[in-house]
């Protein structure tokens, strides 16, 4: 029983708490919903907090701040999902 628990923890470490800043930035950059001058990089994302939906444990609501084109920190709310081995953006505020 203990061995199984350890194996599950090793195979999906980021799923327990949501995406990391780097994983979120990659999902945002790959999303067709994010277009134009909006740019999200790992070094421009801070205060990332994610919470899983009870009814769908592979989907997360994440709040974070990102540096915008006007030189200010702007708050964002996104919904992302873990799809196999990568995070994908479902919605962006």
Buried (B, 14 or more C-beta within 10 A) or exposed (E): EEEEEEEEEEEEEBBEEBBBBBBBBBBBBEBEEBEEEBBBEEEBBEEBEBEBEEEEEBBBBBBBBBBBEEEEEBEBEBBBBBEEEEBBBBEBE
